C-alpha cells in the first residue's frame, strides 16, 4: 500500500468519522460508508457529523455514501469501524465489492456474542482473499477528531504488512506502532471493555478510588491470564492495546463502557442508554473463562451484575473474601 492511497471507512459513528478525518489528515482520499442517508448527506453538505461528533468540523474533501460499492471503489485499504456484533453482516455486504488482496483493518473491539469468535476469525472466514489487520489502543474519538496526539497499535499476523499499514495510517497527530501479535491486540481490546464496566460500577457505587484502583489492577491480571490462554504475548498485553487502553477506558466517563458501569453502580435506569460493547462481551468472556478452567472472578462478576443477579457491593465483598494468596 503506497502513500497516499484511497481508503474506505465502513461506519460513520464517532470512531469511524474520527478515523476518516484522520486519514484525510494523512493525505489519503477517503470515503466513509454508513447506512443512514441523512447522516451521509450531512457529512457531505455540512462537513460535520453532529450526531456523533458535535461541534467538530470535518475536512470538506471527506466523502460519505450509503452505497457499499461506491465506498469501496478504488480502495487500497479498508477500515472496518462498525460495532463488533454487526461486523459479520457488514463484512459480508462488502465482500462482493472488495478486490482480492486489499487489506481490511478491523477497528472495533470485542468478541462475537453468538460464536465466541474474534473479529479476525470472522474476517478470515468471510474475506479469505484479503489480508486482515486490527487497529487498537488508548483512543477517544473526540480526541482524535480534534487532532489531539494519540498512539495506537496496528496488528497483523504478517509483521511486514503490519509495519506497512502502521506507516500508511499514521498522521501528524496519530502514531501507529506495529506488531504481529494479532491475538494479543484483539484480546486486550475486547476484555478491557468488560473491566471498564466493573471499574465504572465500583466508582458509581461510591466504593472509593482505592477500590477502583485495586479492581483495575486485579482485572489486568485476569486480562493477562486469559490472553495467555489464547497465546497472546505478555509484552503486547503490557502495551498500548492492553494496559494502555485499560487505563484510558477505566478512568473517564468519555468511555461508554465506564459510563455504563457508573450508571449501573448508581442504580440509574439503563433504558435508552447506548449499550456498551463490554456488555455484549462480558457473557461470552465469562463462558470462555469457565470452559477453559481459568480464574477470572471480576469478569464473571460483571456478567452477574449485568443480569441483576449481584449488586456491586456484594460483588466487592465476594472479591475481598476470596482466599488470601500471593499476588500474581
C-alpha positions in Angstrom: 0.0 0.0 0.0 1.6 3.3 -1.1 1.1 6.7 0.3 -1.1 8.5 -0.5 -3.8 5.9 -1.1 -7.6 5.7 -1.3 -9.2 4.5 2.0 -12.7 3.3 2.6 -14.1 3.6 6.2 -17.0 1.4 6.9 -19.0 3.0 9.7 -19.8 6.7 10.4 -20.1 6.6 14.1 -17.8 8.7 16.3 -14.8 6.4 15.9 -15.4 5.8 12.2 -15.7 9.5 11.5 -12.7 10.4 13.6 -10.6 7.8 11.8 -11.9 9.0 8.4 -10.9 12.6 9.2 -7.5 11.4 10.4 -7.0 9.5 7.1 -7.6 12.8 5.3 -5.0 14.4 7.5 -2.6 11.7 6.5 -3.2 12.6 2.9 -5.4 9.8 1.8 -8.5 10.2 -0.4 -11.2 8.9 2.0 -14.8 7.8 1.7 -16.9 6.8 4.7 -19.8 4.4 4.3 -23.0 4.4 6.5 -26.5 3.0 6.3 -28.1 6.3 7.2 -28.8 8.5 4.2 -29.4 11.6 6.4 -26.1 11.2 8.1 -24.1 10.8 4.9 -25.9 13.8 3.4 -25.0 15.9 6.5 -21.3 14.9 6.2 -21.3 15.8 2.5 -23.2 19.0 2.8 -22.2 20.5 6.1 -18.9 18.7 6.7 -20.0 17.8 10.2 -21.3 14.7 12.0 -23.3 16.4 14.7 -24.9 13.2 15.8 -21.7 11.6 16.9 -19.0 14.3 16.9 -20.9 17.5 17.7 -19.0 20.8 17.2 -16.2 19.2 15.2 -15.6 20.4 11.6 -14.6 17.7 9.0 -12.4 18.0 6.0 -14.6 19.2 3.1 -12.8 16.6 0.9 -14.1 13.7 3.1 -17.0 12.0 1.2 -19.8 9.8 2.6 -22.1 7.4 0.9 -24.7 4.7 1.6 -23.6 2.7 -1.4 -21.0 0.0 -0.4 -19.8 -0.4 -4.0 -19.1 3.4 -4.2 -17.3 3.4 -0.9 -15.0 0.5 -1.9 -14.3 1.7 -5.4 -10.6 2.0 -5.9 -9.8 1.5 -2.2 -6.3 0.4 -1.3 -7.2 -0.2 2.3 -10.5 -0.7 4.2 -11.0 0.4 7.8 -14.0 -1.6 9.3 -15.3 0.5 12.1 -18.8 -0.9 12.8 -19.7 -2.4 16.2 -18.4 -5.9 16.9 -21.9 -7.5 16.9 -22.7 -6.2 13.4 -19.2 -6.7 11.9 -20.1 -10.0 10.3 -23.0 -8.6 8.4 -21.0 -5.5 7.2 -18.1 -7.6 6.0 -20.5 -9.9 4.2 -22.0 -6.9 2.4 -18.6 -5.6 1.5 -17.3 -8.9 0.2 -18.8 -8.8 -3.3 -17.2 -5.3 -3.9 -13.8 -5.8 -2.4 -11.0 -6.8 -4.7 -8.6 -9.6 -3.8 -5.6 -8.5 -1.8 -6.9 -5.2 -0.4 -6.1 -5.2 3.4 -9.0 -4.9 5.8 -8.2 -3.3 9.2 -10.6 -4.1 12.0 -11.2 -1.1 14.2 -13.8 -2.5 16.6 -13.1 -4.2 20.0 -15.0 -7.2 21.2 -15.9 -10.9 20.8 -18.8 -12.1 18.7 -21.5 -12.9 21.3 -23.1 -15.8 19.4 -20.0 -17.7 18.4 -17.2 -16.5 20.8 -15.0 -15.8 17.8 -12.5 -12.9 17.5 -13.2 -10.4 14.7 -10.1 -11.6 12.8 -11.5 -15.1 12.7 -14.8 -13.8 11.3 -13.0 -11.7 8.7 -10.8 -14.6 7.6 -13.9 -16.7 7.1 -15.8 -14.0 5.0 -12.9 -12.5 3.2 -10.4 -15.3 2.7 -8.6 -13.5 -0.1 -8.0 -10.3 1.8 -5.2 -9.8 4.4 -6.7 -8.8 7.8 -5.2 -6.5 10.4 -6.5 -4.8 13.6 -6.1 -1.3 15.0 -6.5 -0.8 18.7 -5.2 1.3 21.5 -6.0 4.1 24.1 -8.0 6.5 22.0 -11.2 8.5 22.4 -12.9 9.5 19.1 -13.3 13.1 20.2 -9.6 13.5 21.0 -8.6 12.0 17.6 -11.1 14.1 15.7 -9.8 17.3 17.4 -6.3 16.5 16.3 -5.0 15.7 19.8 -2.0 13.4 20.0 -2.9 9.7 20.0 -1.0 6.4 19.7 -2.3 3.0 18.7 -1.2 -0.4 17.6 -1.7 -1.9 14.2 -1.5 -5.7 14.3 -1.4 -8.4 11.5 -0.1 -11.9 11.5 2.3 -10.8 8.8 4.8 -8.5 10.5 5.7 -6.8 7.2 2.0 -6.0 6.5 1.5 -4.6 10.0 4.6 -2.3 9.5 3.4 -1.1 6.1 -0.1 -0.3 7.4 1.2 1.4 10.6 3.3 3.7 8.4 0.5 4.4 6.0 -2.2 5.0 8.6 -0.1 7.3 10.8 -0.9 11.0 10.6 0.6 14.1 12.2 -1.4 13.5 15.4 -1.7 9.7 15.2 1.3 7.5 15.8 0.8 3.8 14.8 3.1 1.1 16.2 3.1 -2.4 14.7 3.0 -5.9 15.9 2.4 -9.4 14.5 0.6 -10.5 17.7 -3.0 -10.1 16.4 -4.5 -12.2 19.1 -2.9 -10.2 21.9 -4.2 -6.9 20.4 -7.7 -8.3 19.9 -8.0 -9.9 23.4 -6.7 -6.7 25.1 -9.2 -4.6 23.2 -12.1 -6.9 24.0 -11.6 -7.6 27.7 -10.7 -4.0 28.7 -14.3 -3.1 27.8 -15.6 -5.6 30.4 -13.2 -4.4 33.0 -14.2 -0.8 32.4 -17.8 -1.6 33.2 -16.5 -3.1 36.5 -14.4 0.0 37.3 -17.4 2.3 36.4 -19.8 0.3 38.6 -17.3 0.4 41.5 -17.0 4.2 41.1 -20.7 4.7 40.6 -21.5 2.8 43.8 -19.2 5.2 45.8 -16.8 2.5 46.9 -13.8 4.8 46.6 -10.8 5.4 44.5 -8.8 2.7 46.3 -11.3 0.1 45.4 -11.3 1.2 41.7 -7.5 1.0 41.6 -7.5 -2.4 43.1 -10.1 -3.6 40.7 -8.3 -2.3 37.6 -5.0 -3.9 38.7 -6.5 -7.3 39.5 -8.6 -7.0 36.3 -5.4 -6.6 34.4 -4.2 -9.9 35.9 -7.3 -11.6 34.6 -6.7 -10.0 31.1 -3.1 -11.3 31.1 -4.3 -14.7 32.3 -6.9 -15.1 29.5 -4.7 -13.6 26.9 -2.0 -16.1 27.8 -4.5 -18.9 27.3 -5.1 -17.7 23.8 -1.4 -17.4 23.0 -1.1 -13.6 23.4 2.4 -12.3 24.2 2.8 -10.6 27.6 4.5 -7.6 26.0 1.5 -7.0 23.8 -0.8 -7.0 26.8 1.5 -4.6 28.6 1.4 -2.3 25.6 -0.9 0.3 24.1 -3.7 -2.1 23.1 -3.7 -3.8 26.5 -2.7 -1.9 29.6 -2.7 1.5 27.8 -6.3 1.0 26.6 -7.4 -0.3 30.0 -6.0 2.7 31.8 -7.8 5.1 29.5 -11.1 3.3 29.4 -11.3 2.8 33.2 -10.6 6.4 34.0 -13.1 8.6 32.2 -16.8 8.8 31.5 -15.8 9.6 28.0 -15.6 5.8 27.8 -19.0 4.4 27.0 -18.2 1.3 29.0 -17.0 3.1 32.1 -20.1 5.4 31.9 -22.4 2.4 31.5 -20.8 0.9 34.6 -21.2 4.1 36.6 -24.9 4.2 35.8 -25.1 0.5 36.8 -23.3 1.2 40.1 -25.6 4.2 40.9 -28.7 2.1 40.2 -29.7 4.5 37.4 -32.1 3.4 34.8 -30.3 2.0 31.7 -33.3 2.5 29.5 -32.4 4.4 26.4 -28.7 4.4 27.2 -26.5 3.1 24.3 -25.4 -0.4 25.2 -21.7 -0.5 25.7 -19.7 -3.2 23.8 -18.4 -4.6 27.1 -22.0 -5.6 28.0 -22.1 -7.8 24.9 -18.6 -9.2 25.5 -19.0 -10.0 29.2 -21.2 -13.0 28.8 -19.1 -14.7 26.2 -15.9 -13.8 28.0 -17.3 -15.4 31.2 -18.2 -18.5 29.2 -14.7 -18.8 27.7 -13.3 -18.5 31.2 -15.4 -21.3 32.5 -14.8 -23.6 29.5 -11.0 -23.1 29.8 -10.9 -23.5 33.6 -9.5 -20.1 34.1 -9.8 -17.9 37.2 -11.4 -14.5 36.4 -13.7 -13.5 39.2 -14.0 -9.9 38.1 -15.1 -10.7 34.6 -17.6 -13.3 35.9 -18.9 -10.7 38.4 -19.6 -8.2 35.6 -21.9 -10.8 33.9 -23.8 -11.3 37.2 -24.1 -7.6 37.6 -25.5 -7.1 34.1 -28.1 -9.7 34.7 -29.2 -8.2 38.0 -28.1 -11.3 40.0 -25.5 -9.4 42.0 -25.0 -6.0 43.4 -21.7 -4.0 43.2 -21.4 -4.1 47.0 -21.9 -7.9 47.1 -19.5 -8.4 44.3 -16.8 -6.4 46.1 -17.4 -8.3 49.3 -17.1 -11.6 47.5 -13.8 -10.5 45.9 -12.4 -9.4 49.3 -13.5 -12.6 50.9 -11.6 -14.8 48.4 -8.8 -17.0 49.9 -5.6 -15.0 50.6 -2.7 -15.8 48.3 0.4 -14.2 46.8 0.0 -11.6 44.2 0.5 -13.0 40.7 
